[in-house]
């Protein structure tokens, strides 16, 4: 298993499987746990990402899952079971929100770890493009958009091409309830982000605005 020793942040997935359907459908679990998970993760030096509050595998086994981003130092501090120490309090809290008898599976999540590393590298490499965009729009954010972090994202497109986007939440859409207006800057990048050390090899290359 990848040890992620060269990554600044490592994403961990805390999953609970419910083969006997003891919990039933609980579509409010995400909303119910979000605030505490966000605060608890921050107190441990980590970042809470998101939750899937009810889904199922192909065999119809229901599961719930939470993703938390750990800095390298916390990823490396392990308990007697080989899990990061920061995971313990998070799991302990989640057990208070679920019935007994569920099956836990806690593992580092490779896809989102690589995704975050690539996105961070893109954000740093194209700061001269993104920073003016941020300075112009950040003061205009309303409706709670200022609490949502901007997001850099790397997308694989076609065989040898990567596309980068930078998203900034601006405000609620007045014509569509419960929908955000998100302004996106896009650009082409060289296909190097997913090398063995994705955050180390990205330089500033020629680009075409997209």
N, C-alpha and C positions, 0 to 999 in steps of 0.2 A: 504494500500500500504506500502511496506517495506520502512522504513526511512533510512536504510543503516548507522545508527549512529555508528556502530562498524567497518566501512570500512575506510581504509586510502584514497582510491580513489573511486569515483562513476562515472560511464559512463552515459552520457546523449545523447539521440538521438533527433536530430532536423529533423523532417520530413515535407515535403511539398507535399500535394496531389493535383493532377491536373485533376479532373473529367471531365472538359470541354476541356482538352487538349489544354490549352492556350499557353503552352510553346513549344509544339511539342517535338520531340526527341532532346535531347541535350547531346550527348555523350561526349562533351568536357567540361561539367560543372565541373567534378571532377578535371581535369587538370587546369581549369581556376580559381578555387577557392582554390586549395590546398595551394599555397604559402601564400596568405593573411590569410586563416584560421589558418595555422600553426603559423604565426607570431602574429596574433591577440590573439589566444588562449594562446600563451606563455606570451604575455604582461599582460594577466589577471591571470597568475599563473596556467594555465591549459595546457592540452596536446591534440592536435588535432590527432585523430586516422585515420579515413578514411571516404570515401563517396561512396554512390551508386548513380551514376549520372543519371541512367534511369532504372526503373523497373516498374512492374505493379502487382496489386492484381488479384485474380481470376476473379473479375468482370471487369477486364481490365482497372481499374482506374490507371493511371500512378502516380508514386511518385518518389521523390528525397529524400535522407536522408544523414545526416552527424552525426558522432559520435565524442564526445569530452569528455575527461576524466577530472573531476574536483577533486581537493583535498578536503578532508573533510571540511575544513574551508570554502571554496567557495561554496560547496554544501549546507552548513547550512545558508549562507547569502542570504535571500530571498527578493524579491521585493513585491509590493502590490498584485501581482497576484499569489504569492506563488512559483515563479520560482527563481532559483539562479540568483543573480545580474549579474554574469559573462555571463549568457546566452544572456542577452539583446544586447550587442554589436555584438555578433556573429550572432544573428538573423537579426539585423539591416543591417549588411553587406550583408548577403545572400539575403535579399529582393532587394538589388540593382542589383542582378544577375538574377532575375526572374521577370516575368510579374506580374502585380497586379491580384487580384481575386483568388489566390490559398489558399488552406486550410492548416493551420499549426497544427501540433501535436508535442508537446515537452514533453518528459517524461524521467525519469531515466530508464536505460536499465539494467535489472536485470542480464541477462545471461552474458554479457560482464563484468559487475562489479564483479560477482563471479569468472569469468574466470581470470580476472586480479589478484584478491586477491589470488586465488589458485596458479597461476603461480609465483607471487612474493614470496609466502611462499616456494614453491619448490626451487626457485632460492637461497633463503637464506639458506634453510636446506641442500642443496647439494653444497654449495660454495666450499668445499674442492675438489669436483670432477670437477666443472665447471671452477673455477678460473685458474687452470693450462692450461686448454684447451683454455681459452680466452687469456692468456699471450702468448701462442705459436702462435696463429693465428691472433690476432688483428693487429700486425704490418704488416701482409702480405696482408691486404685488399686493393683492388684497384678498379678503375672504379666507384668510388662514393659509394662503399659498406660501407665505414667508416661513412657515413651519416645515415646508417640504423641501428637502435638499435637491438642488439641481442634479441631473444625472447624465454622466458621460457613458456612452454605450458603444461597443464595437460589434459590428454585425458582419458575418461572413456572407459574401455575395458573389456568385459565379465561382469559377474554379480557383483563380489566383487573385482575387480582389477582396479587400476588406473595406467596409464602409463605416465611418464613425458618425455618431449623432450626439448632440448635446441638447438636453431637454430642460426647459425652465417653466415651472408651473406659474401661471400668471394670475388667474382669477376664476371664479365660477362662470360657467357659460349661462348668460341670462335667458337663452332660448331653450336650454336643455337641462332640466333639474338634475342634481347630483352628478354633473359632468364638469370636468376642469377644462379650461383653455390652456393648452401647453404650446409654448413657442419652441420650435426645434431648429437648431443649426446643424447642417450636415456637411460632410466632407469625405473625400476619398483618402485612403491611407495605403501605404505600402504593406504587403502581406507578410509582416514579420512579427506581429503581436503574439502569435501562438507558438513561438519557438519555446525551447525548454525553459528559458528565463524571460517570459514575456515582458516584464516591466523593465528589463535591463537593456534590451536591444533596440528600442524605439528611438529614432532620431527625428529631426524635422525634415520632412521630404516635400517634394513638389506636390501640389494638390490642385484639384479642380473643385470649386464650390458646387454643392449639390443640394 
